[in-house]
Amino acid sequence: MRLMASSLYLPQHTETNEAVIEFFEQQNVSMQKIQSQLGRGTRHVLRDVSEDNTFSMAVESARQALEIGPLTIRDIDPILFVT
């Protein structure tokens, strides 16, 4: 078995990390240092009302991988799904 293509799908909506930092700091956990080390100021999140879910995002990612890879759906045995 070998990896022929990979893809990812991210929800369109992004939020800053401020809400996450505030939540953990209310629990007396310092997130400022962790967030600064990660170097990421925003994250992709699903809104409360969204047509996206883990299954629909996996399907879209698989479609994208098939478009860029040399295989067709008939050539594929496993599809790995990681969240």
Secondary structure by P-SEA (a helix, b strand, c coil): ccccccbbbbbcccccaaaaaaaaaaacccaaaaaaaacccbbbbbcccccccaaaaaaaaaaaaaaacccccccccbbbbcc
